[in-house]
Amino acid sequence: MSADDFIVTPWHVEGDIDYDKLIKKFGTEKISADLLKRIKENTGEDYFMLRRGIFFSHREMNRILDEYEKGNKFFLYTGRGPSGHTHIGHLVPWMFAKWLQEKFDVNLYFQLTDDEKFYSKQNLTLEETNEFAYENALDFIALGFNPEKTKIIINTRNIQTLYPIAANVAKKINFSNTKATFGFTNETNIGMIFYTSLQSAPCFIEDKPVLIPLGVDQDPHFRLTRDIAPKIGKQKPALIHNIMIPGLEGPGGKMSASDDKGTIYTTDSPNVVKKKINKFAFSGGQQDVEQHRKLGGNPDVDVSYQYLRIFFEPDDARLKIIYDDYKSGKLLSGELKAILIEKINSFLAKHQEKREKAKSQINQFLFENK
């Protein structure tokens, strides 16, 4: 695969992604300085994931702010396809959704698509994807959401609520559009073909505008949803996209729940985190200490630095010191990895404690069929 080639679909991400090209390819809009200013004016905060471009693209975020400024509430919706244990990349849109929820004081729906992962993964049973859904829900709850304003939808559990909405959506999406969007063939199972209708359903669960924070790889589902929304008398969902979080062996592609070597899971022990980062994290450093001191490292491709930038070091001043020291050769690759190991293990120690507590809280969050 050449440097100009990359693949971004809901099921497969590969290559070094050029996000400007992806914006053109998907037909989204880059988050502008003006939009960042508007968000800051409405929230009172310059959130680090926005100012660093971790969230880089959107569809109609301005309309959501227009409505909010008129006094009209919106709601939030995000989710997860439960094909394995939660990893740190999954937490990015969830953390951002929590920030949005707190700043705008709105409801949030979190969809766990156990059916879709059963359709798309040959090696998983429906029972297994359902078990992963509950496991993933614990990580979501552990981030500290308010159960009064946050409900978890599990597709197989909540099909009674979802199906009537999905049926209305399905009637307006034709097979040729689905095939063109996803590249489906005659061998594709019909569960996959129908699935976009179910992922669309939470967009219309309340009669208000919806904003969806999500990884950009999921955008194609909602392009179809946006096309048919007016045909069923609904508002188009607005989207705000985050970049793909690289696996440890990156750059390029994204962290995958099924690749143990390239992934930090939320359930990993401190020793496992340390071993994985030291052994597998892609380094932007030189071949030996002497060369590194002389030439410096490249933080822009170094995965340890990228994880700090994306998630684990929200302080810009500290991040700049790390960047400059690494680039000058003052900070060695092993030292940069040590900083990340300490940050991740500190975060996971608290997260795992909250995750245990979430086991007794989960019923407060589960959406009840009406």
N, C-alpha and C positions, 0 to 999 in steps of 0.2 A: 504494500500500500504506500503510495507516494505521500509526500508531506501535504499535498493539496487535497488528498482524499480523506474523508472521514464519514462514518456512518452514525446517524442518530435516529433511532426508532424507539418505540416504547419497550421493545424487548432486546435491543442490541445497540450498544454504543462502542465504537471502535475508532482508533486513530486520534490524531492531534487536532482537536476541534478549533476551527476558525470561527469565533462567535459572530463576527461581522457578516461573514458569508452565511452562517446559519440563520441569522436574522432575515437576510434577503431570501433565503431558500424557504423558510417557514412563513415569511410574510408578517413577522411581528415588528414591534417598534422598539428601538433602543431607548433605555431609560435616560432621559435628558437631564441636564443640570436644572432646568426649570421644573421638571417633575420632582426631582429630589428636593428642591426648595419647597415645593407645595406640600410634599409629604412631611417635611420637617416643620413647616408652619402649622400643620394640622395635628402633629403628634408631640411637638415640643422637643423632639430628639433627632439627632443626626445618627441614625443607627449604623453600626460599623459594617454590617453586611451590605447595606445600600451604598455607603460612601466608597467602599472598596470594590464595588462592581460584582459582588457575589450574586446579587440579583441584578440582572443586566438588561432584561427585555420584558416587554409587557404587551398586553392587548387591552386597551380601553381602561387603564388605571385612572386616567383623567376623568372619565365619566363617573367612576366610583367616588372620586373626590368632589366632583360637581354635586352629586346627589347628597353626599355627607354634609357639604357646606350649606346646602339648602335645608338641612335638618332631617334628611331621610336616611334611615339606617340601612346598612347592607349586612350580609353575613359572610362568613368564611367557610371554605371547604377545602380540605386536602386529604391525603390518604397514603396507603401503602399496599403494595402487592405482596402478600405474605408467603414468600418462597423460601424463607430461611430466617435465621436470627437477625435481629436489628444490628446494623453497623453504624459507625459514627457519621457516614455520609447521609444516612436517612434522617438524621437529627436536624440537618440544616433547614429544610423548609418547615419542619415542625417548630423549631425555635423561633423562626421568623413569624410563623402563624401565631405563636403565643404572644410575641411582641405586638403584632397588629391587633390581636384580640384585646390586649390590655389597653393599648393606646386609643382604640376606637370604641371600646366597650360593646363588643358585638358577639353574637352566637357563632360557634364553630362546630362543624360536622367533620368527623374523621372516618373515612371509609376504608375498611379492610376487605380487599377483593379476593377472598379465598377461592371463589369459583374461577376467576380469571387465571390464577396461578395453576390451578388444577388443569385448565384447558391448555395452557401454554407450556407446561413442564411435564414431559413424558414420564419422568421418574417420580412424580409426587402423586399421592392419593389425595382424595378430597378430605379425608380425616386428618392427614398431615398438614395440609394447607390451613385447615381450621384450627389445628393446634398452634401453628405458627402465628395465626391471627391473634390468638389470645396472648401469646408470648410478646408479640410486637406491641399489643395494646398496653402491656405493663410498662414498656419503655416510653411510650407516648404519655401515659399518665404521670410517670416519674418526673417529667419536665415541669410539672406544677400547674397544670391547667385547672380552671375553675369548673367543677362538675355541674354547677347551676347553669353554665353557659356553653358547656362542651358535651357533645354526645358522639359516641363511637357506633358506627354502623358496620355490622358484619354481614356481608351479602347473603350468605346462606341462612343466617339467623333472621334477617330483616327483609327477606324477599317479599313478604306480604305487603310491606309499605312501598318497596322499590318497584315492584313489578308493574303496577298500573301506570306509574310515571314512565317507566322504561318502554312500555307498550306504545304509549303515545309518541315517544321519541323514535322507536324502531319503525313505526309506520311511515315516517318521513325520511329515513335514511335508506337510500337504495344501494344495492350490492355493488354497482359499478363505482360509486364514490368510495365505498369502503375498500374495495379492491385497489383502486388507484392510490388511496391514502396509505394503505398498509402493505401493499404488494401481496395480498392473499392469492392463493392458487386453488385449483380444484381439490388439492389434498388438504387444505385448511379445514379444521373441524368447525362445525357450525356454531359451537359455543363461542369461539374466537370472533366469528363474524358478527354475532349478536352482541358481543360484550360491550362495545362502545355505548349502547343504549343503557346498560346498567351503570356504567361509570358516569353517564350524563345525569342519572336520576337525582342525586343529591343537589345538583345545580338548581333544581326546581322544587325542593322540599319546603322552602318558604317562599312566599309571594313578595320577594324583595330582590334587589340586585345581589349578585354573589361575586366575591373575589376569591380566586384560587391561587395560592402560592404553591409552586410545584417545580420539580426538575423539568428542564426544557424538553427532555426526551418524551414526556407525556403530552406535549402540546398537540400532536396530531389527533388524539381522541377528541379534544375540545374544539379543534377547528370544525369537525363535523357537527359537534353540539351547537356551536355558534351559528353554523349555516342553517340549522333547522329550528332554532329557538323561536324566531318570529312566526314560523309556520304552525307552531303549537301555541301561539299567543303569549310567549314568554320573552323576558329580556335575555340578551346574550350574556353568558358568563364572561367576566373580566379575568384576566390571568396576569400573574407576575412570576417570571421564570428565574430559577437559579442555575448557575453553571453546573456541569457535571463534576462530582468530587472524584479525583483520580484515585485508583488503587495504589497501594504501597509501591508496586513495581512500575507505576506510571513513568512519565507523563503520557497523556492520551487515554482514551477510554474512560471508564468510571469504576468506582469500587463496586464489587459484586458480592452479594450475600453467599454465593456458591463457590467463591474462590478463597479458601482459607488463608493461603499465603499472602494474598494481597489486601487483606481485610482486617480491620480492628473491630471486633464485635463489642457490644456494650456489656457483655457478660465475661469478657476476657479478664484474667487475673493480671496483677502488676507484672509478674515475671513473663507471662505470655506476651503482653504488650511490649515489654523491653526487648524480648527476643525477636519478635516480628519486625520492629522498627530497626533494630541494629542489623538484622540479617537481610531484610527485604526492601527497606525504604530507599527509593531511587535517590542518589546523591548528585548534587551539582558541583561537588568538590573535585579537586585534582587527584591524580593517581597516588601521590605520596605527600607527606607533610611539607617537605621542602618546596615542591612545586606549588602547593596550595598557599603557603606563606608568600611566595613570590607572585603568583598569578591571581590568587583569590578564587572564590567559588562563584557559582551562578545560582542565586536564590530563586530566580524566575522558573527554573526547571526542577529545583530541589523539592521533593515531596514533603520533607519535614517542614521546610519553610512555608510551603503552600498550605499545609494543615494549620499552622499557626495563623496565617493570614485569613483563611476561610472561617476559622471557628475558635481556635484555642488561645489567641492573644488579641483581645479586643482593644487593647491600649495601643494607639498609633505610635506614640513616642517610643515605647519599648520595642515595637515591631521594627521601627526604623533603625534603631541601634543594632538589632539582630541582622537586619538586611545589610547595613553598611559594614558591620564587622565581618560578616561572611564574605561579602564581595571583595573586601580589602585583603582577606586572608588571615585576619586577626582571629576569627572564630573558625575552628576546624569542623569538619563534617560530623565527627563523633560528638563534639560538644553541642552542635545544633540538634543532633538526634537526642542527646541527653535532656536538652531544654524541653523538647516535644514530649519525651517519655514522662517527665515530671508533670507536665501540664495535663496530659491525657489521664495519667493514673490518679492525679488529684481530682479531676472531673469525675472519673468512673467510680472512685471510692464513694463519693456522695450519691452519684446516680444509682449505683447498685443497692445502696441502702434504701433509697426512695422507691426503687423498683420492687424490693421486697414488701414495702408498705403498700404498694399499689395492688398487691394480690387481695388485700382486704377492702380495697376501695373500688375495684373494677365495676361492681354492680351499680354504683352511683353514676357511672359514665355510660353504661350500655343503653343504646337507644331502644325504647319500647315501642313495638308496633301499635299503630292506632287503628 
